[in-house]
Amino acid sequence: MVALLALFVGCAPTPASIKFDGDAKVSVNKLDQVDVLKATVLDAEGKAIEPQPALTWTVSPDSVAKLEGAKVTPIANGEATVTAAVGEVKNKYTFVVALPDKVEIAGYTAGTAWPVGQSAQLTATVKAGETALTGETVTWSSNADTVATVAADGTVMGVAAGMATITATSGALTSTVDVTIGDAAVAATDAAPK
């Protein structure tokens, strides 16, 4: 019986590599936990070992992200390395944390004015450092709807002469621009938003 057990153990495939499902770089823009990549331990012939041996996971540095069970928790902007290991066999991937830290508004140059009744399209870009993020929700508001209104898509309409502050908000981040509305006598060539 002991001899049979020894023979069986001796025939067990030896882990040669670890393969991840998915890209070798994972980027997140929120503080939500993310599952570690699905990993498969392969033998020397590139075949999946059955049953799969347990993997040991680590994340470094822990100032960027930390490991909680089989999930990675983002902590601060930066890059971390997630490593899966079984014995001496290892593989790793990059975990990029790019948390939004500002909103930039484009479409209007401060100090210019445009006529009542004219509209301008403002755009807001949510960024992590200098990296523009996609899929972020932005809401718009005006502090003086009697002077200028702003639609959900960022279109500002001049209602009456005066100044209004237009605000773009994404989560806890805000950015503002003060728009000046002139009157119908202002030349369109001088007043057009830039």
C-alpha positions in Angstrom: 0.0 0.0 0.0 2.8 2.4 0.9 4.6 1.5 -2.2 1.6 2.2 -4.4 1.1 5.6 -2.7 4.7 6.4 -3.3 4.4 5.4 -6.9 1.3 7.6 -7.3 2.9 10.6 -5.7 6.0 10.2 -7.8 3.9 10.3 -10.9 2.2 13.5 -10.0 2.9 16.2 -12.6 5.3 18.9 -11.6 4.2 22.5 -12.0 6.2 24.2 -14.7 4.3 27.5 -15.3 1.3 29.5 -14.4 -1.0 31.0 -17.1 -3.4 33.9 -16.5 -6.6 34.4 -18.3 -6.8 38.0 -19.5 -4.4 40.9 -20.0 -1.1 41.2 -18.2 -2.2 44.6 -17.0 -5.4 45.4 -15.1 -6.4 49.0 -14.6 -9.0 50.2 -12.1 -10.5 53.7 -11.5 -12.5 53.0 -8.4 -11.8 51.7 -4.9 -13.9 48.6 -5.4 -12.3 45.2 -4.9 -11.3 43.2 -7.9 -10.9 39.5 -8.3 -7.4 38.2 -9.0 -7.0 37.0 -12.5 -8.0 33.4 -13.1 -4.8 31.4 -13.2 -4.1 27.8 -14.4 -1.0 25.8 -13.3 0.6 24.0 -16.3 3.0 21.1 -16.5 6.1 21.0 -18.6 4.1 20.1 -21.7 1.8 23.1 -21.2 -1.1 21.0 -20.0 -3.3 22.0 -17.1 -2.5 20.0 -14.0 -5.5 18.2 -12.4 -6.4 18.7 -9.7 -5.1 22.2 -9.7 -2.6 22.9 -6.9 -3.4 25.8 -4.5 -1.8 29.1 -5.4 -0.2 31.6 -3.1 -1.0 35.3 -4.0 0.9 38.4 -3.1 0.6 42.1 -4.0 3.4 44.6 -3.8 3.7 47.4 -2.8 0.9 47.4 -0.3 0.7 51.2 -0.5 -1.0 50.9 -3.9 -3.1 47.8 -3.4 -3.6 45.1 -0.9 -4.7 41.5 -1.0 -7.8 40.3 0.8 -8.6 36.7 0.1 -8.7 36.3 -3.6 -9.5 40.0 -4.2 -7.2 43.0 -4.7 -8.3 46.2 -3.0 -7.0 49.5 -4.6 -5.6 52.0 -2.1 -3.8 54.8 -4.0 -2.7 55.8 -7.5 0.2 53.9 -8.8 1.2 50.4 -10.1 1.4 47.2 -8.1 2.6 43.7 -9.0 0.2 40.8 -8.3 2.1 37.5 -8.1 0.8 34.0 -8.1 3.1 31.2 -7.0 3.1 27.5 -6.5 6.4 26.4 -5.0 9.2 28.1 -6.9 7.0 28.6 -10.0 5.6 32.1 -10.3 3.9 34.5 -12.7 2.8 38.1 -12.2 0.8 40.8 -13.7 0.5 44.6 -13.3 -2.3 46.2 -11.3 -2.7 49.9 -12.2 -4.7 52.1 -9.9 -5.8 55.4 -11.5 -8.3 57.0 -9.2 -10.0 60.2 -10.6 -8.5 63.3 -9.1 -9.7 66.1 -11.3 -12.3 67.3 -13.8 -11.2 69.5 -16.7 -13.8 71.7 -18.6 -13.2 72.7 -22.2 -15.2 74.7 -24.7 -15.1 78.2 -23.2 -12.3 80.7 -22.7 -12.7 82.8 -19.5 -13.2 86.5 -20.2 -15.0 86.1 -23.5 -18.7 86.8 -23.9 -21.4 85.7 -26.3 -24.8 87.0 -27.2 -28.0 86.2 -25.4 -29.6 83.3 -27.2 -26.4 81.7 -28.3 -25.3 78.3 -27.1 -22.0 76.7 -26.5 -21.0 73.1 -26.0 -18.8 72.5 -23.0 -17.1 69.2 -22.4 -15.8 67.7 -19.2 -12.9 65.2 -18.9 -12.3 63.2 -15.8 -8.7 62.5 -15.2 -6.3 60.6 -13.0 -3.2 62.7 -13.2 -2.8 63.4 -16.9 -4.6 60.2 -18.0 -8.2 60.8 -19.3 -10.6 58.2 -18.0 -13.6 56.8 -19.9 -17.0 55.8 -18.6 -17.1 58.4 -15.8 -20.4 60.1 -15.1 -20.5 63.9 -15.2 -23.4 66.1 -14.2 -23.8 69.8 -15.0 -25.3 72.7 -13.1 -25.6 76.5 -13.3 -25.7 78.8 -10.3 -27.8 81.4 -12.3 -30.3 79.9 -14.7 -31.7 83.3 -15.4 -28.3 84.2 -17.0 -27.2 80.8 -18.5 -28.7 77.4 -18.4 -26.8 74.1 -18.9 -28.2 70.9 -20.3 -27.2 67.4 -19.2 -24.8 67.1 -22.2 -23.0 70.3 -21.2 -24.7 72.6 -23.7 -24.8 76.2 -22.2 -27.5 78.6 -23.4 -27.2 82.4 -22.8 -30.4 83.6 -21.3 -29.7 87.2 -20.2 -26.7 89.5 -19.8 -24.6 88.7 -16.8 -22.3 86.1 -15.4 -23.0 82.5 -14.4 -20.9 79.8 -12.9 -21.2 76.4 -14.6 -20.2 73.4 -12.6 -19.2 69.9 -13.8 -19.4 67.2 -11.1 -18.1 63.7 -11.1 -18.4 61.9 -7.8 -16.7 64.0 -5.2 -14.8 66.0 -7.9 -16.0 69.4 -9.3 -14.7 71.9 -11.7 -16.2 75.3 -12.5 -16.1 77.9 -15.3 -17.5 81.4 -15.1 -19.3 82.3 -18.4 -20.2 85.8 -19.4 -23.3 86.5 -21.4 -23.4 89.8 -23.3 -26.3 91.1 -25.4 -27.3 90.8 -29.0 -25.1 93.7 -30.0 -21.9 91.7 -29.3 -20.4 90.7 -32.6 -20.6 86.9 -33.0 -17.0 86.7 -34.3 -15.8 88.2 -31.0 -18.2 86.4 -28.8 -18.0 82.8 -30.0 -16.9 80.4 -27.2 -13.4 78.9 -27.8 
